[in-house]
Amino acid sequence: MTSTTADVPNLRIGLGYDSHRLGPGGPLRIGGIDVPAEVHAIGHSDADVLLHAITDGLLGALCAGDIGRLFPDTAAENADRDSRDFLLAALEKVNQRGMGIVNLDCVILAERPKMAPHIDAMRTHIAAMLGIDPSQVGIKAKTGEGVGEIGTGQSIATRVVVLLAGISAAN
């Protein structure tokens, strides 16, 4: 049996990932907020690994490239740039395609600092940026249990799954 586009629900899943090395001196910008820490993420922009992964998840769901194509780290205008700019540009593409965010499922991989005290603030901030309810933003944190670059506190990473639903049949 062959199906046509009209037969298939207009759902899109995107996977986002990002990682950055950590260096001395804080705070650590993650999820659009500053988390008190003795480390910060090193990157061309503000190195917000969570917003970068969400941006890539949104773009991936649309088959619209990735954050590096839209905002190359070779471009001077992206130096120290606020990652919220990247996220809002991806959200604009979602809206232009007639899609809406169903939910985000995010995992922060970091040995330190402890993320649990900051997760609710991250969820609220991300939801406000995306124009969705905080109940649509899931965030959990895992340590590296002393294994690898994450476990030894040398780096931080995030993984995000995004589910989009269309409000029209056009993709």
N, C-alpha and C positions, 0 to 999 in steps of 0.2 A: 504494500500500500504506500503510495506516495502522498506526502502532505505538502500543502502550499503554505506560504507565509501567513495567509489568513486563518489557517487551521491551528497555528501555533500561538500560545499566549505570548504577549509582548513583554517578556521578562528577560533581563540581562544580568549576568553575574560578572563581577570584576574582582581580580585579585591584585592587591597592592603589597609591595614590599619595599623597605628601605633600611639602610644601616649607615651608621657613622662611627668613626673613631671618637673616643672621649679624651679630653685633655684637662689639665688642671684649671681650676677656677670656675665658679658657677655664676649665675644659676643655669639650670638645664631647661631649655625651651622645649616643651613637649605638649602636644595637643592644644597649642595656642596659648599656653600659660607658662609662667616661669616657676619651675619647681626648685626650691632651695636645695642646693647640692654643692659639693666641692669639685664638681666636674661640669664640663659643658661639651656639647657635641660640636665636632669640628666639621665645617662644610663651607661651601661657597656662599650659600644663603645663610639664613639663621639656623639651618640644620635641624629643623623640627621633623624628626623621623616619622612621627605619627601623622602629621598633616601631609607629608610627602607621600606616605603609603596610601592614605585616603585619596589623595589626588590621583595617584596611579591606578587605584581601584576604580574610581569613577571613569577615568579615561579608558581603562581596559574594558570596562563593561560596554563602552561605546565603540570599541575597536578604533580608538582615536589616538593611537600612539602612547607616549608616556611623558612624564614631567621633563625629562632631559631634552626631548624634541621641542617642547613648547618654550622651555626656559633653560637654554643651555648654560652650563657652568663656564663656558668660554665667553659669554656675553657680559660685559662690564656692568650693564644695568641690573644684573641679577646678583651682584656681589652684595652680601649682607641683606638681601631682600627678605621681607617678611613672607613667610610661607603661606600666610592667609591669602596673599595675592594669587598664588598658584592654585589653591583650593577653590577660590571664588571663580577663577577662569575655567576650571574644570566643571564647576557647578553650572556656569553659564552654558557650556556645551551640552550638559544634561538637559537643561531647560529648553534649549534650542531644538533638541531632538524630540521634545514632547514626552520626556521621561521624568519620573519622580523617584526619590529615594524611598525604598521600602525599609531597609535597615542596613546598618554597618556592624560587623563583628570584628573587633580589633584586639590584637595581642601585642603587648609591649614586652620585649625581652631585654631585661636589664638586671644586673646584679645589685646595683645601687644607683640612685637612692631608692628607697621603698616607694612604690607608686600608689599603693592602696589609699593613703590619706588624700591623694590628689585626683583620684579617678572621677569622683562626682563632679568636681569643678571642670575637668576635661570634657566630660559628657555634656554638661550644660553649655560650655563654651562652643564646642563643635556643633551641637544641635542648633544653637543660635546662629552660627555662621551659615549653616546649611538650610535654615528655615524649617527644621523638623523638630519633633518632640524628643526630649532626652531619652525617652523609652525606646527610641529607634536606634540609639547609639550604645552598643555594648563594648565595654573595654575591660580587659583583664590583663594582669601582669604576671609574668613568670621570670624566675631567676635562671641562671645557667648552671646552678648547683656546683660552681667552681670549675666547670668544664669549658674549654675553649676561650675565645676572646671575650665573649659575653660574660661567661662565668668568672673570668679573672678581672672583670671591670675595665677592659680595654676598649669595648665597643658597646653600642646599643642598637637594637633592631626592632622593627615592627612588621607585623603581618596583618593585612586587612582583607576582609571579604565584603563586597558591596553587592546589594541586590537592588536593581532598578526595575520599575514597572512602567510601561507606556500608557499614556492616556489617549494615544491614537495608534492606528495600525501602521503608520509610516515609520520606518526605522531609518 
